[in-house]
């Protein structure tokens, strides 16, 4: 299995969803992210990080609320937002 750093340093854009099991809006994001993945296929990578189980990663990227989405390109954060985002908005980011 690849490490987080290996994944985000890919040339392919990587969307990271920082979420928590107890978070209502995070549950809303799950089907949206699935739709984005279905529509984008291999053009993008989407990973989910549970902030309660990965506090180090959450701290490293200063995640203060969930859900927080970060888009990485070649290891750099190129976009960041908190809250629920529509599938169409996310697709536009990748394009």
PyMOL commands that set and color helices and strands:
alter all, ss='L'
color gray80, all
select helices_A, chain A and resi 4-8+24-43+55-60+87-94
alter helices_A, ss='H'
color red, helices_A
select strands_A, chain A and resi 13-19+44-50+68-73+76-82
alter strands_A, ss='S'
color yellow, strands_A
deselect
rebuild
show_as cartoon
